[in-house]
Amino acid sequence: MEISTDQAVTENYTGYSTVRRRAIKFIVLVGIMSFFADFTYEGSRGIIGPYLGLLGAGATAIAIITGFGELLGYGIRLFSGRAADRTGQFWPITIFGYVIQMAAVPLLALAPNWQIAALLVIQERVGKAIRNPPRDVMLSHAGKEIGYGWAFGVHEALDQFGALFGPLAVALVLAARGEYRVAFASLGISAVVMLSLLVGARLSYPRPEEMDSSPLEVNAQGLPRVFWVYLAGAVLVAVGFADFPFMAYHLERTSDISDSWLPAFYALAMGISGTGSIIFGKLFDKFGIWVLIPLTLVSALFAPLVFFGGICLGLLGIALWGLGMGVHESIVPAAVAHMAPRQRRASAYGLFTSGYGVFWFLGSVVLGLLYNVSLMGLVTFSVVAELAAIPLFIAVARQGGEVGDGTS
């Protein structure tokens, strides 16, 4: 009997180790995929504002275009998340979204006017909306064995390093050729690489849910109260958050700065975001939602630094903006995985990020309108909205939204 018990323990450990290794490999593979995806679309986002301006769009139009893109880029996740939960077709929906997104970026090189370019900017956001909820659910299955914070932190780090090198590559292209169209066209290379990796991931991991040992909750009818409180805090952050193209437009107008430096500024923000993702993901696994409180406080300073400062203070503000982006993009999915039952997880991701996107759009419109009226009003609006989220994050932690409480 003793030998049999030892054998059983050994077999269980071996099985656990195998699942853990597969989970880590899957997270890294999807992270590399996201590296090239972000290389492509984040490489373009650093120059979208000036490019739209060159084609004839004004400040308010740019703010509304990018804000509406974010609205659809988050709002459609409500439907793609529900579709993924109902059909279980996580891979097909993910692949469809990536194809739409990757096609939009190089096509910007062919845009004849700002209206067509705006449609392609929105198409890119729609593609991201379609693929994100099912992809995040597949990542959460792998994260169950190794820690949600660590899993999403590693993925986000690779994701953001793509967002670092993409804008740097675009900056080099602009420095060498000085043409936005050439820069957009060059991003087609990374788009093809990304789609090739996507096919490889689909063939290697046809059923990622098999890595998740958590049981299905038979009576899971809705989402817990703590989820809704957390969502309320997140939408306040979204309301006060500016889009980078809008900030780039401001810096180009008010500072003696070359166009080729704007992608480099964006690359710095993404580099800080990616580096912090791993650290804060690990801290989230240990301390839960509490880590959001000081990080939200610090990142709220981006607005006065960007809109009141010159190049140096503006660069610091963009760095803090990147920190805030990385924190919320890595910790948000990790936290939702704890709050939502497994069979409703895609719907929870879709609902959460849809609400986030709607209020990001509304905030972008307000910021765009305030820009032409009062920079003080713009900065005040942004900072107050960001800081108002902190009491709600505290309430989430106190109500039981800490790590490990999946039944809150």
N, C-alpha and C positions, 0 to 999 in steps of 0.2 A: 504493500500500500504506500509506503514511504517513497519507493522508487517511482510509482505511478504519479504521486503528487508532484515530485520533482520534475518529472517529464511534462506534466500539465503546466506547471509554472514556466518551464523553459519554452514550451510551445506558445503559451500566451505572450511571453516576453518577446519571442521571435516574431510573432504576428504583429504585436504592437510596434516593434522596431521597423518592420517592413512597411506598415501603414504610415508611420512617422516619416520614413525616408521618402516614400512616394508623395506624401503631403508637402514636404520641403521642396522636392524637385518640381512639383506642380506649381507651387507658389513662385519659385524662381523662374520657371518657364513663362508663366503668365506675366511676371514682372519684366522679363526681357522683351516680351511682346509689347507690353505697355511702354517700355523704354523707346522702342521704335515708333509706336503710335504717338507718344508725346513729342518725340523728336520731330515728327511731321507736323502735327497741328499746333503744338506750342511754339514751334519754330516760326509758324506763320502768324501767330497771335501778337507777337511783339511788333509787327509792322502793319497790322490790319488798320489801326487807327490812322497813321500817316498815309497809308495807301488809299483809304476811303477819302481822306481829305484831299489828296492829290487828284482823285477822280471827281471831286466836286462836292463831297458831303461836308456839312458843317458840324459844329460841336454837339448841338442838340441831336442831330440826325445820327451821329456816331454813337452817342450815349444810348439812344433808343434802339438802334440796330443791334448793338452788342447786348443791351439789356433784354431785348426781345429774343435774341438768340439764346440767352441764358434761360429765359422763361420757357421756351420750347425745350431747351436742352435739359431742363429739370422736369417740366410739366408732363412731358410724354413718358417719363419714367413710371408715372402712376399706371399707365396702360401696359407698358412693356413688362413691368413687374407682375401685374395681375395675370397677364397672358402667360408668363413663365410659370407662375404657380399653378395655373389651371391646366396647362398643357404638359408641363414638365419638359418642354423643348428648350432647355437652357442653351445648348450649343447653337442650334439653328438661329435663334433670336440674336445671340451674341455675334455670330458671324455676319448676319444681315446688317446689323448696326455698324460693325467695323468697316464693311465694304462701302456703305454710304458715306461714312466719315472720311475714310482715306481717299476716296475719289474727289471730294470737294476741294481739298487743299491745292493740288497741282492745277486744277481747273481755274483757280483764281488768276493764274498767269494769262488766261485768255479772256478775262472779263472786259467787255468794251466800255462799261460805264459803272458808276458806283451802285446803281440799282441791281445790276446783275451780280456784282461782287457781294452786295449785301445778301442776296439770296443764297449764294454759296457759303457765306459765313454762317447763315442760319442752318443750311443743310448740314454743315459739319457738326453743329451743336445737336441737331436732330439725331444724327447717327450715333453720337455719344450717348444720347438719352436712351436709345433703343437697346444698346448693348450693356450698359452699366449694371442695372439690377440683376440680370441673370449671371453676369460675370462675377459680381460681388457675392452672390449666393454660392457659386462654385468655390470661390476663395474661402468663404466661411466654412464650408465642409472640410477643407484642408486645415483651416485654422483651429478647428475643434481640438485637434490632437496636440497642437504646439502653442496655443494661446492666440486669441483673436487679435490682440494688440500687436503682438510680434508679427503675425502673418500679414496683417494689413499695413503695418509699418514697413516691413521689408518690401512688400509690393509697391507701396507709395514711394519709397526711396528710389527704387529702380525707375518707377514712373517719372519722378521728378528729375532724376539725372538725365533722362531723355529730354525733359523740358529745359535742362541746363545746356546740353550740347546742341540741341536743335537751334535755339536762338543764336548761339555762338557761331554755328555753321552759316546761318543766314547773315550774321554780321560780317563774316569773312567774304561771303558772296557779294554783299553790298559794297564792301570796301574795295573789292577787286573789279566789280562790274558797274556798281552804282545803279542797278535796275531792279525794281521790285518784282517785275514779271519773271526775270531770270531766277530770282530767289525762290519764288513760289514753285516754278517748274522744277528746280533742283530737289525739292522736297518729295517729288514723286518717287525717287529712288528708295528713300526710307519707308515710304508707304508700301511699295512692293515687297520689301524685306519683311515688314510687319505681317502682311497678309500671308506670306509663305510660312512664317512661324505659327500663325493662327491655324493653318491647315495641319501642321505637325502636332500642335497641342491637341487638336480635336482627335487625331488618329491615336495618339499616345494615351489620352485620358478620356475615353468615350463616356464614362460614368463617374464623375468626381464625387457624387454623393455617397459612393461606397466607402470613402475615406472617413465619413462622419458616423461616429458610433452613438450619437445622441438619439434617444427614442422619439418617435413622433407623438405629439400630444393629441389624443383623440378628441378632447373637448375644447380645443383651442378655437374659440369663436371670434375673438377680437383681440385688439392690442391693449396692453396694460396702461393704466393712468400715467405711469412714469414716462412712457413713450411720448405722450402728448405734451407733457410739461417740457421734456427735452426738446421736442419739435418747436415749441414756443420760444425757447431760448435760442435755438438755431436760426429761426427766421428773423429775430432781432439782429443777430450778427449779419445776416444776409442783407437786411435793409440798409445797413451802414457801410457795406463793403462796395468799393468802387471797382470797376473793371480796369484791367491794365491798359487796354487801348485808349480809354478815356484819360487816364493819368499820363500816358505817353503823349497824347495830344496836348495836354496842358504844359508838360515840360518842354516840348518842342516849341510851343508858342512863347513861353516866358523865359527860357534859358538859351544861352548861346551853346547849343549842343547839336552835334552832327546826327543825322538819321541813323548812321551805323552804330551809334552808341546805345540806342534804345533797345535793340535786341540783347545787347550785352547786359543792360540793366535788368531786363527780364530774366536772363540766364542766371544772374546773381540771385534773384529772388527764388528761382526754382532750385538752385543749388542749396540754399539755406533750408528751403522747404524739405528737400529730399534727405538732407543730413539729419534734420530734426525728427523726421518721421520714425526712424528706427528707435531713437532715444525715447521719444514720447510714446511710441507704441509699447515699449517695454515698461515705461512708467505707468501707462494705462492698465496693463495687466496686473500691476502691483497695487496701484492706488485708485483706479477707477476714474470717474468723472471729475474728481477733485483737481486733476492736472489741468483741466480746461480753464479753471478760474484765473490763475496768474497769467496763463498764455493769452487769454482773451483780453485781459487788462493791458498787457504789453502791446499786442497787435493793434489795439484801438488807437495807438499813437501814430499810425501810418498817415492818417488824413492831414493833421496839422503840419507834419514834416513834408509831405509831398506838395501840398497846395500853398503853404506859407514859406517854405524854404527854397533855397536855390538848388544848384546841382548836387552839392554834397549832402545837404539835409534831405533833399528829395530822394537821393540814393539810399539813405538810411531808412526813410519811410517806405520805400519799395521793398527793402530787405525785411522790415517788420510785416509788411503786407504779405510777402511770400511765406513768412513764418506762420501767419494766421491761416493762409490757404492750406499749407501742408498739415497743420495740426487738425483742422476741421475735416480735411479730406481723408485723413488716416484714422482719426479717433472716431469720427461719426459712424462709419460702417462697423467698426469694432464694437461700439456701444450698442448699436441697433441689433447686432447679432445676439447680444445678451438679453435684450428686451423682447425680442419677437420669437414666437414658437417657430420651429424649423419649417413647417409646411406653409407658413405665412410670411416667411422671411423676404422673399422677392417683392411681395406686395408692400411689406413694411419699408423696404428700401425705396421702392417707387413712390410711396406716399410721402415719406420723409423728405426725399430730395425734390419732389414736386412742390411741396410747400415752401421749401428753401428757395427754389427757383422763382416761384411766383413773387415772393417778397424781394428777391434780388432784383427782379425786373422793376417792381414798383419803386424800390430804392434808387435804381439807376435812373429812372425817369425824373425823380425828385432831384437827384444830384445834378443831372444834366440841366434842369431848369434853374436850379439855384446857382449854377456856374455863371450864368449870364446876369444874375441879379446881385449875389453877394457871396464871396468866397468864405467870409466868416460864417454866414448861414449854412453853407455847404459843410464846412468842417464841424460846426456845432451839431448839426443833424447827424453826421456820421458817428462822432464820438459818443453822443448820448445814446444812440441806438445800440452801439456795441456794448457799452457799459451796462445798459438795462438788461442784457442777457445774463449777467453774472449772478444775480439773485436766483434766477430760475435754474441755473446749473447747480447752485448750492442746494436748492430744493430737491433736485433730482438725486443728488448724492445722499441727502438725508432721508429721502423717501424709500431708498432701497435700490437705486440705480447703479450701485457699486458693482465691480467685477465679481462675477460668480453668482449673481442673483438673476437667474433667468426666468424667475416666476414673479417678478415684481408686479 
